[in-house]
Every structure is written in C-alpha cells, then in structure tokens.
Amino acid sequence: MKYSLRNRLIIVFSFSLIVLVSGVAFFLEKAFDKSLTGQLQQRMKTQLFMLLTAAEEEEPGSLYIPEVVREDAFNQIDSGSYAFVYSDDQEEVWRSFSAVDLELELAEKLTTGEFFFDLAVIENIRFYRLRYAVIWESYDGTESYYQFTVLHEAHLLKDVINDFRYALWYGLIFVLVAMLIVQFIALRWGLAPLGLVAKDLKNIESGKQQALSKDYPTELIPLTKNLNLLIESERTQREKYRNTFSNLAHSLKTPLAVIKGAVNSDATEDQSDTIHSQVTRMDEIIQYQLSRAVAGSQGHMLASVNVKIGIEKILSALSKVYQDKQLELTLNCDDSVRFYGDEGDFMEMMGNLLDNACKWTSQRVLVDVSQSSKKNSYVLDIRIADDGPGIPEDMREKVITRGGRLDEQTEGQGIGLSVVAELVHQYGGKISIKESNIQGAEFQLLFDFRRV
C-alpha cells in the first residue's frame, strides 16, 4: 500500500507519540505506586514505633498498651488501619479499637529486630502488613517475646493510585490530542512548498507559465533549479531538432524542384513519369522522416494543448479547402479536454486524420472527444468518423502499421497515416480503425497519460 509523504510522516509521528505517551504513563504510574507504597511502609513503621513507645510491662510477662492510643486511625472502627500484639505462645496481647471485628492469627514466629513488610489476604481482604518482633526484658531479668503487627487495607492505597491513574491518562490524552493537532498543522505548513511545486507543474502543463517559480525554501531550490534546467533543456533540444530538420527539408526541396524542371524534353513519357514518381517519392520520404524525427516522446504532462481549440482550427481550414464538397463538420468536445504533449505533434496527427476524412467523405465528418481519470493517469479518447467508402477490414492493420513504408499503404491514404501511427505509438497511445456509425471509416486514438 502506498502512502503520500504527508501520510507517512503522520503515521510515524502519531505512532511515536502514542508509544511515548503510553510509556510515560506506564512509568509514571509505576513510580507513583512505588512512591505511595514506600510512604505507607514508612508511616506503618512510625505507627509501630508509637505502639512500642506506648507499651509498658506491668509485671514480668505481662505487657500493657492503652486501649486508646495517639494514632487516631487505630481508635476508629473500620478505619482501614489496624494493630495487633501477640505473645510468644501466639496469644493475642492487644488489638486496636479499629480491629474489633477483624479475626487475625499469628502467622509464624519472626526473627527479632527486623521489619517484615508484605501483602497479605485476611478474610478475603488484601492488606499491606508490617511486622516486627522484639524481646522484652523485665526488671527482674526475665525476657518475653512479643510480635507487633500493623495492617493497612490495600484498597485504600489502590483508590489513590486509581485516582492518579485517571487524572494522568486524561491529562496525557489531552496532551496527545494537542500534539497530534500541532503535528498536523506543522506538517501541513512544512510540506506546503511541495504543494506549490505541484501547482507550478500544473500551470506548466496548462501553458500558464514556462518554468517553476523561485519562491521556494532553501532545501527545495536545488530540486526546482534542476527541474527548470531539465524543462528548458528539453524545450531547447526539441526546438533545435525542429529547426535542423526544417532547414534540411527546405534545403532539399530546391534541388528536387530543379530536378523536376530539368527533365529532358527528349525523354520518353515513361522516363519522364519515372523521374517524376521517384522525385515525388523522395519528397514524401523527407517529409515522413522529418515528422518522425520531431515526434514527441510519451506524454509527460509538462506541456499540453487544448484539444477543442486545436481541432477547431484544423476544421476551419479544411472547410475552406474542401468548400466545394459542402462538408458537414461536427465536433463534440468539452472545453477542458487537453492533450499532454507537443502542440506540433498533436496538430500533425489531427491534421492528417481530418484531412484524410475530408478527402474521402461524402459529406459528413464527425469528431467525438472524451476524457476520463484513473488513479495515476488521464485517458484521452479521440474518434474521427466519416461517411465515405471506408477501409476494407483486411487493409486496416496495414494502414496503421507502426513504421509502415510508402509501398505498404492503401492507395489514397498516402504517407500521412504512417506519420500519425508513429506519433501515436511514440506517445504510448493506440490507434485503431473500424466501420463508423455513419457507414464510413472511424479512426480511434486512445492515450493514457501518466500524472506528475
């Protein structure tokens, strides 16, 4: 699948932004979770130290902690924070007022002097749990083992994390949308000069200007400069070829005319006819080779001709040439139809075909022109029909054979159709002949021009 340059950049940048925003959100969420968990652990340590400070031994082996302590969370039922103290024989010595309805058993005996922080499930509730074991030495020298346990309901922390997650994602989505909009505007503005190049090329196609303008960013100047050089070089080269071969044709016409006039009056009629025939053949060959030499290349969309205007000029001239036939000339063509190629080549093709139609028609000549667009090309269909005797089906292919020679042409068609066929093929087009709807011959020219 092909994408435009703008679409490719949008896809790459959008994907990169989405990945970046998602990565930022993931790591921020994890960092926030870790930070909150660390803060909770530190707070639970503080609560545990508070319990150790509040604990007193009334007598050896008997630890006393006030029912109400300085930590408010331990003094409210179902506050989410709970505390327990166990003796060495796993008997509960004390529990906070908040843990009145909570059943908890001592899990295992711990190593004294170390904190144990983990995530536990008690009565199907998840708790963050901090435990600390201590050896309590009595005034009489006896030692007692006690385990202090502080619990905090995990969902309380998760609620804070979820609130942060929602706020984070809403904020990042807003930033993402804003960045995508900014990116689209930046790409549109940044790639605008390429659109200007395309606009200038279309103006060159339509003949409104001869070269690309110079108002481009620095990065595009080498490209546009080289394109201008290429366009100018092509135009100069074609003009050079035309002038050279035109000069050649004119130079040869004079000697040929002299030869025609210098035929010996003593020559027999057959000899005179032979000389005239060969001189005429030489003249036609010169004209044919001249037309081939200056024939355009395949349609390149850098030069174009208004089809309707061009054909109207030819029909206007032919109506005067064949005035005695009282021709009925009809043209069906939209004003916007264009032939993408050299004007001289187009006029050569249309001139030969229309002259041929006017020569052989009884009265009517019908020209139908249509256009259609494909994804990457522009199709031009030209049909020229007459109501003359037509062309026999077995001779149609020979008449339009590419590169056909004079002796291969149907009588009366002349060398013009070979020139037309050569030009059509050099533009990548197709030419065909069939019987017209008005009983004569119909020539169809089909061109498929690629777009810039």
C-alpha atoms as one frame of an Amber mdcrd trajectory, in Angstrom:
protein
   0.000   0.000   0.000   1.347   3.411  -0.985   1.048   6.499   1.146   1.699
  10.136   0.417   4.709  11.750   2.077   2.408  13.613   4.468   0.535  10.431
   5.438   3.785   8.566   6.053   5.052  11.308   8.362   1.696  11.499  10.168
   1.680   7.725  10.726   5.279   7.669  12.017   4.904  10.709  14.275   1.476
   9.658  15.567   2.695   6.156  16.369   5.786   7.584  18.070   3.668   9.995
  20.142   1.257   7.245  21.201   4.121   4.953  22.213   5.877   7.804  24.036
   2.735   8.900  25.907   1.877   5.304  26.810   5.416   4.717  28.059   5.386
   7.908  30.111   2.002   6.985  31.618   3.188   3.454  32.468   6.399   4.545
  34.175   4.754   7.461  35.993   2.063   5.140  37.297   4.625   2.600  38.450
   6.751   5.322  40.044   3.710   6.772  41.834   2.672   3.300  43.049   6.169
   2.617  44.341   6.357   6.031  45.999   2.993   5.612  47.750   3.857   2.109
  48.876   7.150   3.379  50.295   5.381   6.219  52.091   2.822   3.787  53.504
   5.556   1.499  54.732   7.283   4.400  56.433   4.014   5.528  58.005   3.310
   1.998  59.282   6.795   1.930  60.827   6.003   5.169  62.596   2.733   3.685
  63.886   4.562   0.584  65.063   7.184   2.663  66.898   4.341   4.595  68.523
   2.940   1.297  69.828   6.353   0.290  71.162   6.607   3.626  72.927   3.116
   3.274  74.435   3.714  -0.321  75.638   4.662  -0.963  79.288   5.227  -4.140
  81.247   3.206  -4.107  84.480   4.866  -7.297  85.681   7.188  -9.837  84.100
   5.460 -11.447  81.104   2.505  -9.039  81.181   2.536  -6.226  78.573   0.130
  -3.305  78.830  -0.892  -0.926  75.996  -3.661   1.691  76.483  -6.926   0.936
  74.681  -6.853   4.401  73.164  -3.535   5.361  71.562  -2.268   8.534  69.965
  -2.827   7.195  66.412  -6.402   8.212  65.513  -6.689   5.553  62.814  -6.386
   2.852  65.492  -9.198   4.405  67.542 -11.908   4.299  64.834 -13.785   1.139
  63.832 -13.188   0.064  60.225 -10.754   2.909  59.635  -8.635   0.689  57.404
  -5.650   0.720  59.763  -5.321  -1.981  62.446  -2.743  -3.074  65.012  -2.148
  -6.302  66.983   0.330  -7.541  69.561   0.988 -11.264  70.150   2.987 -13.123
  72.768   5.427 -15.925  72.259   2.718 -18.595  72.660   0.615 -16.966  69.858
  -1.869 -15.447  72.249  -3.227 -12.040  71.452  -1.998  -9.497  73.967  -3.615
  -6.391  72.470  -5.561  -5.150  69.448  -6.547  -1.679  68.353 -10.136  -0.484
  68.759 -10.403  -0.279  64.958  -9.891  -4.061  64.695 -12.815  -5.100  66.876
 -14.445  -7.222  64.164 -11.284  -8.481  62.471 -10.072 -12.045  63.118  -6.305
 -12.449  62.830  -3.979 -15.230  63.904  -0.220 -15.026  64.321   1.304 -16.472
  61.166   4.776 -17.529  62.177   7.425 -16.601  64.639   9.766 -13.907  63.289
  13.381 -13.073  63.827  13.639 -10.284  66.366  14.917  -6.840  65.465  13.831
  -6.995  61.777  10.873  -5.454  59.923   8.785  -7.692  57.608   6.632  -5.870
  55.054   4.363  -7.808  52.686   0.897  -8.069  51.096  -1.444 -10.474  52.872
  -5.039 -11.689  52.348  -7.113 -11.906  55.532 -10.819 -12.756  55.420 -10.730
 -12.190  51.632  -9.391  -8.690  52.144  -5.963  -7.606  50.887  -3.771  -5.840
  53.452  -0.364  -4.278  53.466   1.235  -5.806  56.557   4.228  -4.706  58.625
   5.501  -6.978  61.435   8.212  -6.517  63.992   9.340  -8.977  66.729  11.020
  -7.798  69.933  12.455  -9.426  73.101  11.182  -7.528  76.125  13.451  -7.701
  79.163  11.729  -7.305  82.558  13.158  -5.540  85.584  13.849  -8.921  87.168
  15.897 -10.035  84.191  13.304 -12.304  82.533  12.770 -11.980  78.759   9.477
 -12.152  76.859   8.821 -12.410  73.071   6.258 -10.079  71.501   5.256  -9.561
  67.886   3.790  -6.213  66.783   1.653  -6.257  63.627   0.251  -3.237  61.746
  -2.250  -3.687  58.887  -3.492  -1.246  56.247  -6.267  -2.112  53.782  -4.740
  -2.274  50.280  -7.801  -0.863  48.504  -7.296   2.480  50.239  -3.931   2.820
  48.553  -5.277   1.455  45.277  -8.051   4.049  45.301  -5.455   6.801  45.489
  -3.454   5.161  42.704  -6.563   4.767  40.542  -7.467   8.433  41.030  -3.947
   9.348  39.998  -4.135   6.984  37.005  -7.368   8.532  35.732  -6.059  12.065
  36.167  -2.778  11.056  34.498  -4.423   9.422  31.477  -6.908  12.252  30.983
  -4.058  14.747  31.090  -1.834  12.744  28.757  -4.665  12.100  26.290  -5.298
  15.844  26.181  -1.576  16.429  25.576  -1.559  13.676  22.908  -4.508  15.178
  21.036  -2.962  18.645  21.273   0.379  17.314  19.977  -1.337  15.484  17.103
  -3.115  18.689  16.103   0.129  20.669  16.336   1.879  17.933  14.345  -0.773
  18.030  11.618  -0.562  21.822  11.381   3.251  21.703  11.360   3.318  19.054
   8.618   0.764  20.960   6.571   2.792  24.140   6.876   6.135  22.377   6.401
   5.052  20.455   3.301   3.183  23.387   1.742   6.143  24.200  -0.579   5.770
  20.753  -2.168   2.164  21.647  -2.940   3.463  24.845  -4.538   5.755  22.755
  -6.751   2.781  20.632  -7.823   0.749  23.785  -8.538   3.550  25.228 -10.655
   3.834  21.965 -12.595   0.100  22.077 -13.350   0.494  25.665 -14.554   3.293
  24.494 -16.836   1.011  21.708 -18.119  -1.722  24.195 -18.965   0.752  26.612
 -20.536   0.220  29.369 -17.952   3.946  29.514 -17.142   7.168  28.253 -18.652
   9.167  27.313 -15.540   8.908  26.711 -11.803   8.847  29.861  -9.690  11.789
  30.751  -7.432   9.859  31.345  -4.188  10.787  28.063  -2.510  12.569  27.163
   0.759  16.339  26.773   0.585  16.108  22.969   0.736  13.966  22.811  -2.436
  15.902  25.306  -4.541  18.401  22.677  -5.896  15.462  20.438  -6.890  13.438
  23.172  -8.594  16.553  24.562 -10.244  17.364  21.170 -11.771  13.745  20.684
 -12.861  13.826  24.061 -14.594  17.075  23.125 -16.306  15.538  19.827 -17.433
  12.410  21.518 -18.783  14.425  24.202 -20.566  16.864  21.614 -21.925  14.016
  19.520 -23.349  12.365  22.576 -24.876  15.667  23.788 -26.396  16.575  20.336
 -27.724  13.220  19.816 -29.392  13.380  23.271 -30.952  16.905  22.562 -32.160
  15.789  19.308 -33.809  12.850  21.023 -35.447  14.980  23.833 -36.836  17.664
  21.443 -38.055  15.297  19.133 -39.882  13.220  22.008 -41.176  16.355  23.520
 -42.660  17.229  20.134 -44.143  13.797  19.794 -45.710  13.896  23.263 -47.213
  17.422  22.726 -48.461  16.412  19.554 -50.296  13.205  20.930 -51.721  15.007
  23.361 -54.010  17.265  20.729 -55.668  14.247  18.468 -56.077  12.301  21.265
 -57.721  15.204  21.863 -60.087  15.321  18.172 -60.966  11.618  18.197 -61.732
  12.001  21.189 -64.020  15.118  19.863 -65.698  13.578  16.700 -67.089  14.860
  16.391 -70.659  12.136  17.215 -73.133  13.566  14.441 -75.305  12.877  11.854
 -72.632  10.138   9.427 -73.308   6.859   9.726 -71.476   7.684   6.617 -69.414
  11.089   8.016 -68.443   9.544  11.359 -67.504   6.878   9.645 -65.381   9.523
   7.533 -63.686  11.664  10.530 -62.798   8.671  12.496 -61.510   7.497   9.477
 -59.494  10.879   8.964 -57.836  11.330  12.673 -57.107   7.870  12.745 -55.535
   8.732   9.650 -53.511  11.960  11.309 -52.274   9.973  14.396 -51.243   7.444
  12.289 -49.317  10.218  10.318 -47.609  11.847  13.577 -46.497   8.563  14.792
 -45.052   7.963  11.440 -43.322  11.419  11.258 -41.761  11.131  14.903 -40.699
   7.855  14.147 -38.909   9.371  11.078 -37.235  12.440  12.986 -36.085  10.453
  15.709 -34.382   7.802  13.349 -32.983   7.144  13.780 -29.277   8.066  11.321
 -26.580   5.447   9.692 -24.403   3.062  12.118 -22.750   4.919  13.768 -19.915
   2.318  16.205 -18.523   4.770  19.135 -18.744   3.203  20.562 -21.910  -0.405
  20.429 -23.025  -2.736  21.523 -25.813  -6.385  22.496 -25.651  -7.926  19.785
 -27.844 -11.078  21.653 -28.797  -9.241  24.807 -29.897  -6.688  22.816 -31.906
  -9.279  20.725 -33.749 -11.484  23.771 -34.438  -8.526  25.499 -36.133  -7.965
  22.497 -38.414 -11.662  22.084 -39.234 -11.926  25.776 -40.057  -9.058  25.486
 -42.542 -10.343  22.241 -44.078 -13.826  23.664 -44.578 -12.263  26.240 -46.906
 -10.034  23.714 -48.683 -12.993  21.417 -49.384 -15.533  24.191 -49.816 -16.909
  22.656 -52.993 -17.977  19.495 -51.117 -20.226  21.458 -48.714 -18.964  19.354
 -45.784 -20.920  18.904 -42.575 -18.234  19.043 -39.869 -19.301  18.207 -36.290
 -17.119  18.407 -33.149 -18.207  17.085 -29.737 -15.585  18.102 -27.179 -15.518
  19.799 -23.764 -13.513  22.988 -23.363 -11.395  21.444 -20.576 -10.035  18.465
 -22.557  -6.259  18.601 -23.047  -3.640  16.619 -24.937  -0.451  16.302 -22.860
   2.370  16.614 -25.332   3.831  18.827 -28.038   1.386  21.062 -29.894   3.081
  20.402 -33.216   2.715  16.643 -32.783  -0.973  16.983 -31.906  -1.702  19.244
 -34.884   0.224  16.852 -37.168  -1.903  13.878 -36.070  -5.214  15.715 -36.197
  -4.341  17.435 -39.471  -3.546  14.173 -41.250  -6.583  12.304 -39.911  -9.053
  15.123 -40.528  -7.661  15.833 -43.995  -7.946  12.124 -44.792 -11.573  12.104
 -43.523 -12.499  15.216 -45.520 -10.858  13.802 -48.644 -12.794  10.533 -48.600
 -16.093  11.540 -47.015 -19.274  12.040 -48.970 -20.394  14.932 -46.804 -20.243
  14.252 -43.054 -17.235  14.229 -40.718 -17.895  13.583 -37.008 -15.273  14.150
 -34.278 -16.013  12.852 -30.752 -13.558  13.569 -27.923 -13.906  12.290 -24.340
 -11.714  12.127 -21.264 -11.611  10.098 -18.041  -9.351   9.961 -14.998  -7.713
   6.987 -13.325  -5.732   6.869 -10.094  -2.376   7.817 -11.634  -3.262   8.642
 -15.220  -5.521  10.602 -17.556  -7.193   8.875 -20.539  -7.949  10.779 -23.752
 -10.199   9.182 -26.418 -10.436  10.814 -29.883 -12.682   9.364 -32.624 -12.866
  10.703 -36.192 -15.588   9.232 -38.415 -16.712   9.899 -41.990 -19.436   8.613
 -44.316 -17.070   7.740 -47.177 -16.305   4.348 -48.737 -14.410   3.223 -45.633
 -11.335   0.990 -45.443 -11.557  -2.755 -46.157 -11.154  -4.816 -42.996  -8.178
  -6.760 -44.383  -6.312  -3.481 -45.053  -6.894  -1.724 -41.705  -3.915  -3.223
 -39.899  -1.589  -2.478 -42.813  -2.715   1.141 -42.980  -1.802   1.838 -39.337
   1.222  -0.486 -39.049   3.860   1.229 -36.934   6.746   2.348 -39.140   4.924
   1.360 -42.316   6.529   2.324 -45.588   5.051   4.108 -48.569   4.581   0.929
 -50.597   2.663  -0.660 -47.746  -0.056   1.969 -47.657  -3.550   1.578 -49.041
  -3.985   3.577 -52.236  -5.101   7.097 -51.493  -4.092   7.036 -47.801  -0.645
   8.464 -48.521   2.195   8.666 -46.052   0.177  10.738 -43.557  -1.296   7.730
 -41.747   2.188   6.298 -41.157   3.187   9.601 -39.575   0.071   9.513 -37.372
   0.675   5.907 -36.328   4.305   6.672 -35.480   3.376   9.705 -33.390   0.596
   7.845 -31.553   2.920   4.981 -30.636   5.662   7.324 -29.511   3.170   8.875
 -27.070   2.340   5.404 -25.758  -1.122   5.520 -27.341  -3.157   3.171 -29.512
  -4.709   3.726 -32.928  -7.411   1.564 -34.460  -9.804   1.618 -37.415 -13.350
   0.300 -37.633 -16.544   0.966 -39.527 -18.219   4.154 -38.348 -21.842   4.568
 -37.372 -22.317   6.717 -40.444 -21.091   3.882 -42.744 -17.595   5.159 -43.458
 -14.312   4.676 -41.578 -13.714   5.609 -37.942 -10.206   6.252 -36.578  -9.820
   5.960 -32.797  -6.836   7.397 -30.914  -6.509   6.352 -27.273  -3.912   7.974
 -24.993  -3.170   7.095 -21.363  -1.069   9.934 -19.900   0.640   9.406 -16.569
   0.226  12.126 -13.972   3.129  14.078 -12.452
